[in-house]
């Protein structure tokens, strides 16, 4: 149970996620990645929005037992999506650059029956803080009943925290930076963000990169770029950079994402966004990961002149929105790397160290699915 309901009060959440650390000695600065709002309970064998590439686990208590599908092939069912695993490719790229990466499960922001209607900002802030605390305790030598705990001792530095998010998670990380809600926050990357806040920051805004997808079917590229300009106008002394990934969709960045033409979407109907013109999904993902890692790495070095990578055959556009920085694009020799979500191994703590679900909270109540 975690504080995060509208007007106050606790919500139920699964405390599960993914942690990826470099092979080099630590401690390493910490990236917290906040994923977006996707279906969490599906009938994966028949779903068209998500594919069997995603990692699922049976969970009838939280998802119910019914298996239903609408005319678009969007389903509901007992298969719970382990969404963090679908971002293993990005976490791996960041870890290769020297970052420890924590990816919490924040699906509860979409589960209205798990205790009430969530306040997305409060909920995601508390989940980010909870997982940072878990990472800090593991690095300090606590095992928390996890079999891999010894491997993390001394490896994670949560005093240097970077936030990265996609979709609603991308909108959240900007809001969190503006409100100075995460202790030790140093940088922000918002990928295809659903921006809700672009005002003046409560404290000096940390360096921020906003990334649009040219063919984003959920959040138009123009909205992201305009939001970046608004953010810069309100914070003219901050580093604010915008970039556009060509031939890139929204669902395409989620490993296991299926069709970008079904559901509550507005596919971009231009020649460069025709199905045949889209980049292969592994290239879309690798480009987003390389761009994110390069920005965070260069900000960590204290640079104000950024050189961001474009993979072979990819034409990335980028612009510095304030005079605090400059940016150029440079061809990269890196190729697309994939990390199968099914390769992510989940371990369960051998002891209870968090409050249990109240006995009278029925997760699979009729309004939950």
C-alpha positions as CSV (number, residue, x, y, z in Angstrom):
1,X,0.0,0.0,0.0
2,X,1.4,3.4,-1.0
3,X,0.1,6.9,-0.6
4,X,-1.1,8.1,-4.0
5,X,-4.9,8.4,-4.2
6,X,-6.6,11.6,-5.2
7,X,-7.4,13.6,-2.1
8,X,-5.1,11.4,-0.1
9,X,-5.1,7.8,0.9
10,X,-3.3,4.6,0.0
11,X,-3.4,2.5,-3.2
12,X,-2.4,-1.0,-3.8
13,X,0.7,-1.6,-5.9
14,X,2.9,-4.5,-6.8
15,X,6.4,-3.6,-5.6
16,X,8.3,-5.1,-8.5
17,X,10.7,-3.8,-11.0
18,X,13.9,-4.2,-12.8
19,X,17.4,-3.2,-11.8
20,X,20.4,-3.1,-14.1
21,X,23.9,-2.2,-13.0
22,X,27.2,-1.8,-14.9
23,X,29.8,-4.5,-14.7
24,X,32.4,-2.0,-13.5
25,X,32.9,-1.1,-9.8
26,X,30.6,1.4,-8.3
27,X,29.0,3.4,-6.9
28,X,27.2,4.5,-10.1
29,X,24.7,7.4,-10.5
30,X,21.2,6.1,-10.6
31,X,18.6,6.5,-13.4
32,X,15.0,5.9,-12.5
33,X,12.9,5.1,-15.6
34,X,9.2,5.7,-15.3
35,X,7.2,3.8,-18.0
36,X,4.0,5.0,-19.5
37,X,0.3,4.1,-19.3
38,X,-0.2,0.8,-21.1
39,X,-2.7,-2.1,-20.6
40,X,-1.6,-4.1,-17.6
41,X,-4.0,-7.0,-17.6
42,X,-4.5,-8.7,-21.0
43,X,-5.2,-11.9,-22.8
44,X,-1.7,-12.0,-24.4
45,X,-2.4,-14.9,-26.8
46,X,-4.9,-12.7,-28.6
47,X,-3.8,-9.1,-28.0
48,X,-3.0,-6.9,-31.0
49,X,-1.8,-3.8,-29.2
50,X,0.8,-5.9,-27.4
51,X,2.5,-9.0,-28.6
52,X,3.8,-12.2,-27.0
53,X,7.2,-10.5,-26.9
54,X,6.2,-8.8,-23.7
55,X,6.8,-10.6,-20.4
56,X,3.7,-11.6,-18.5
57,X,2.9,-13.5,-15.4
58,X,-0.5,-15.0,-14.4
59,X,-2.3,-13.0,-11.8
60,X,-6.0,-13.8,-11.4
61,X,-6.3,-11.9,-8.1
62,X,-5.4,-8.6,-9.6
63,X,-6.6,-9.1,-13.2
64,X,-9.6,-11.3,-12.8
65,X,-10.3,-14.4,-14.9
66,X,-12.3,-13.1,-17.8
67,X,-10.8,-13.1,-21.3
68,X,-12.4,-10.5,-23.6
69,X,-11.4,-8.7,-26.8
70,X,-12.8,-5.7,-28.6
71,X,-13.1,-5.3,-32.4
72,X,-9.6,-3.9,-32.6
73,X,-8.0,-6.8,-30.8
74,X,-7.3,-5.0,-27.6
75,X,-7.9,-7.5,-24.8
76,X,-8.5,-7.8,-21.1
77,X,-7.4,-11.0,-19.2
78,X,-5.5,-12.6,-16.4
79,X,-2.0,-12.1,-17.9
80,X,-0.2,-9.3,-16.0
81,X,2.3,-7.3,-18.0
82,X,5.7,-7.0,-16.4
83,X,6.2,-3.6,-18.1
84,X,9.7,-2.8,-16.8
85,X,11.1,-5.8,-18.8
86,X,9.9,-4.1,-22.0
87,X,12.5,-1.4,-21.3
88,X,15.4,-3.7,-20.7
89,X,17.0,-2.5,-24.0
90,X,17.2,1.1,-22.8
91,X,18.3,0.1,-19.3
92,X,21.1,-2.0,-20.7
93,X,22.3,0.8,-22.9
94,X,22.4,3.2,-19.9
95,X,24.2,0.6,-17.8
96,X,26.8,0.2,-20.5
97,X,27.5,4.0,-20.1
98,X,28.0,3.6,-16.3
99,X,24.5,4.2,-14.9
100,X,22.7,2.0,-12.4
101,X,19.1,1.8,-13.7
102,X,16.0,1.2,-11.7
103,X,12.7,0.6,-13.5
104,X,9.7,0.5,-11.1
105,X,6.3,-1.1,-12.1
106,X,3.9,1.9,-12.0
107,X,1.0,0.1,-13.6
108,X,-1.2,0.9,-10.6
109,X,-1.6,4.5,-12.0
110,X,-4.1,2.9,-14.5
111,X,-5.8,0.5,-12.1
112,X,-8.7,2.5,-10.7
113,X,-10.1,-0.4,-8.6
114,X,-6.9,-1.0,-6.6
115,X,-8.0,1.4,-3.8
116,X,-9.4,4.4,-5.7
117,X,-8.5,6.9,-8.3
118,X,-4.8,7.7,-8.4
119,X,-3.1,11.1,-8.2
120,X,-0.6,10.3,-10.9
121,X,2.1,12.8,-9.8
122,X,1.9,11.8,-6.1
123,X,1.8,8.1,-6.8
124,X,4.7,8.1,-9.3
125,X,6.8,10.3,-7.0
126,X,6.2,7.9,-4.0
127,X,7.0,4.9,-6.2
128,X,10.2,6.5,-7.5
129,X,11.2,7.4,-3.9
130,X,10.3,3.9,-2.7
131,X,12.5,2.2,-5.3
132,X,15.3,4.6,-4.7
133,X,15.2,3.7,-1.1
134,X,15.2,0.0,-2.0
135,X,18.3,0.6,-4.3
136,X,20.1,2.6,-1.6
137,X,19.5,-0.1,1.1
138,X,20.7,-2.9,-1.3
139,X,23.8,-0.8,-2.0
140,X,24.4,-0.3,1.7
141,X,24.5,-4.1,2.2
142,X,20.9,-5.0,3.2
143,X,19.7,-8.1,1.5
144,X,15.9,-7.5,1.9
145,X,15.4,-11.2,1.3
146,X,16.6,-11.0,-2.3
147,X,19.1,-13.6,-3.6
148,X,21.0,-11.1,-5.7
149,X,21.5,-8.5,-3.0
150,X,25.2,-9.2,-2.4
151,X,25.9,-8.3,-6.1
152,X,24.6,-4.8,-5.5
153,X,26.6,-3.8,-2.4
154,X,28.4,-0.6,-3.1
155,X,27.2,-0.4,-6.7
156,X,24.5,2.3,-6.6
157,X,24.7,6.0,-5.8
158,X,21.2,7.4,-5.2
159,X,22.6,10.9,-4.3
160,X,23.0,11.4,-8.0
161,X,19.6,10.6,-9.6
162,X,18.5,11.1,-13.2
163,X,14.8,10.7,-14.3
164,X,13.9,9.2,-17.7
165,X,10.3,8.6,-18.7
166,X,8.2,7.6,-21.7
167,X,4.6,8.8,-22.5
168,X,2.8,9.6,-19.3
169,X,6.0,8.7,-17.5
170,X,7.8,11.3,-19.7
171,X,5.2,13.9,-18.7
172,X,5.7,12.9,-15.1
173,X,9.5,13.3,-15.0
174,X,9.2,16.9,-16.3
175,X,6.6,17.7,-13.6
176,X,8.8,16.1,-10.9
177,X,11.7,18.2,-12.0
178,X,9.7,21.4,-12.0
179,X,8.5,20.7,-8.5
180,X,11.9,19.5,-7.3
181,X,10.2,16.3,-5.9
182,X,13.1,13.8,-6.2
183,X,16.1,14.3,-3.9
184,X,19.4,14.5,-5.7
185,X,17.8,14.9,-9.1
186,X,20.4,16.0,-11.6
187,X,19.0,15.5,-15.2
188,X,15.7,14.6,-17.0
189,X,14.9,12.9,-20.3
190,X,11.3,12.9,-21.4
191,X,10.6,10.5,-24.4
192,X,7.4,11.2,-26.3
193,X,6.0,12.8,-23.2
194,X,2.5,13.7,-22.4
195,X,3.3,17.1,-21.0
196,X,1.1,18.6,-18.3
197,X,3.5,21.1,-16.8
198,X,5.9,23.5,-18.6
199,X,5.9,26.4,-16.1
200,X,8.8,28.0,-14.2
201,X,10.6,25.5,-11.9
202,X,10.4,25.9,-8.1
203,X,14.2,25.7,-8.1
204,X,16.6,26.0,-11.1
205,X,15.5,23.5,-13.7
206,X,17.9,20.6,-14.2
207,X,19.2,19.9,-17.8
208,X,16.3,18.4,-19.8
209,X,16.0,16.6,-23.1
210,X,12.5,16.2,-24.7
211,X,12.3,13.7,-27.4
212,X,9.4,13.6,-30.0
213,X,8.5,10.7,-32.4
214,X,7.8,12.0,-35.9
215,X,5.1,9.4,-36.4
216,X,3.8,9.3,-32.8
217,X,0.2,8.2,-32.9
218,X,-0.6,9.2,-29.3
219,X,1.3,12.5,-28.7
220,X,1.9,14.6,-31.8
221,X,5.5,15.6,-32.3
222,X,4.5,19.2,-32.6
223,X,3.0,19.1,-29.1
224,X,6.3,17.8,-27.6
225,X,8.4,20.4,-29.5
226,X,6.0,23.2,-28.5
227,X,6.1,22.0,-25.0
228,X,9.9,22.2,-25.0
229,X,9.8,25.8,-26.3
230,X,7.3,26.7,-23.5
231,X,9.5,25.0,-20.9
232,X,12.5,26.9,-22.2
233,X,10.7,30.2,-22.2
234,X,9.7,29.7,-18.6
235,X,13.2,28.6,-17.6
236,X,15.5,30.6,-19.9
237,X,18.7,29.9,-18.0
238,X,18.3,26.1,-18.1
239,X,19.6,23.6,-20.6
240,X,16.5,22.5,-22.6
241,X,17.1,20.5,-25.7
242,X,14.4,19.0,-28.0
243,X,15.0,16.2,-30.5
244,X,12.8,14.4,-33.1
245,X,13.2,10.7,-34.0
246,X,12.2,10.2,-37.6
247,X,9.9,7.4,-38.7
248,X,9.2,6.5,-35.1
249,X,5.9,5.7,-33.5
250,X,4.8,5.7,-29.8
251,X,4.0,2.0,-29.3
252,X,7.2,1.1,-31.3
253,X,9.4,2.2,-28.4
254,X,7.8,-0.4,-26.1
255,X,9.5,-3.7,-26.6
256,X,6.6,-6.0,-27.4
257,X,4.5,-3.1,-28.8
258,X,2.2,-4.2,-31.6
259,X,0.0,-2.1,-34.0
260,X,0.2,1.7,-33.9
261,X,-3.2,2.0,-35.7
262,X,-5.6,0.5,-33.1
263,X,-7.1,2.0,-30.0
264,X,-7.5,5.6,-29.1
265,X,-4.8,6.8,-31.5
266,X,-4.4,9.2,-34.4
267,X,-1.9,7.6,-36.8
268,X,0.2,10.2,-38.7
269,X,-0.9,10.0,-42.4
270,X,2.2,11.4,-44.2
271,X,4.5,9.6,-46.6
272,X,7.3,9.5,-44.1
273,X,5.0,7.8,-41.6
274,X,3.5,5.2,-44.0
275,X,4.0,1.7,-42.7
276,X,6.7,1.0,-45.3
277,X,8.6,4.2,-44.3
278,X,8.8,3.4,-40.5
279,X,12.1,2.4,-39.1
280,X,12.3,-1.2,-37.9
281,X,11.2,-1.3,-34.3
282,X,14.6,-2.4,-33.1
283,X,16.2,0.7,-34.8
284,X,13.5,3.0,-33.3
285,X,14.3,1.6,-29.8
286,X,18.1,1.6,-30.2
287,X,18.0,5.2,-31.5
288,X,16.0,6.4,-28.5
289,X,18.3,4.5,-26.1
290,X,21.5,5.9,-27.7
291,X,20.2,9.5,-27.7
292,X,19.1,9.2,-24.0
293,X,22.5,7.7,-22.9
294,X,24.6,10.2,-24.8
295,X,22.7,13.2,-23.3
296,X,22.9,11.9,-19.8
297,X,26.6,10.9,-20.2
298,X,27.6,14.3,-21.6
299,X,25.6,16.3,-18.9
300,X,27.3,14.1,-16.3
301,X,30.6,15.3,-17.7
302,X,29.5,18.9,-17.3
303,X,29.3,19.7,-21.0
304,X,27.1,22.4,-22.3
305,X,27.9,21.6,-26.0
306,X,26.2,18.4,-26.8
307,X,26.9,15.9,-29.6
308,X,24.0,13.5,-30.0
309,X,24.2,10.3,-32.1
310,X,22.2,9.3,-35.2
311,X,22.4,5.7,-36.2
312,X,23.3,4.7,-39.7
313,X,20.5,5.8,-42.0
314,X,18.6,7.8,-39.3
315,X,18.2,11.5,-39.6
316,X,17.7,12.9,-36.1
317,X,16.9,16.6,-35.7
318,X,17.8,18.4,-32.5
319,X,17.7,22.0,-31.2
320,X,18.9,23.8,-28.1
321,X,15.9,25.9,-26.9
322,X,18.0,28.3,-24.7
323,X,21.4,29.9,-24.9
324,X,22.6,27.7,-22.0
325,X,23.7,25.0,-24.5
326,X,24.4,24.0,-28.1
327,X,23.7,20.7,-29.8
328,X,24.8,19.0,-33.0
329,X,24.0,15.6,-34.5
330,X,26.8,13.2,-35.4
331,X,26.7,9.9,-37.2
332,X,27.1,6.9,-34.9
333,X,28.7,3.6,-35.6
334,X,26.5,1.9,-33.0
335,X,24.0,-0.6,-34.3
336,X,20.6,-1.7,-33.0
337,X,20.8,-3.9,-29.9
338,X,17.9,-5.9,-28.6
339,X,17.3,-7.3,-25.1
340,X,14.5,-9.8,-25.0
341,X,12.0,-9.0,-22.3
342,X,11.8,-12.7,-21.6
343,X,15.5,-12.7,-20.6
344,X,14.7,-10.6,-17.6
345,X,14.6,-12.8,-14.4
346,X,12.3,-11.8,-11.5
347,X,13.1,-13.0,-8.0
348,X,10.7,-12.7,-5.1
349,X,11.9,-11.6,-1.6
350,X,12.0,-14.4,0.9
351,X,10.6,-12.2,3.7
352,X,7.8,-9.6,4.1
353,X,9.2,-6.1,4.7
354,X,6.4,-3.9,3.3
355,X,2.7,-3.6,4.5
356,X,0.4,-6.3,3.2
357,X,-2.7,-5.7,1.1
358,X,-5.7,-5.1,3.3
359,X,-7.9,-8.3,3.5
360,X,-11.0,-6.4,2.5
361,X,-9.4,-5.0,-0.7
362,X,-10.8,-7.1,-3.6
363,X,-8.4,-6.4,-6.5
364,X,-10.4,-8.3,-9.1
365,X,-13.6,-6.5,-8.3
366,X,-15.9,-6.1,-11.5
367,X,-14.7,-2.5,-12.0
368,X,-11.1,-3.6,-12.1
369,X,-11.4,-5.2,-15.6
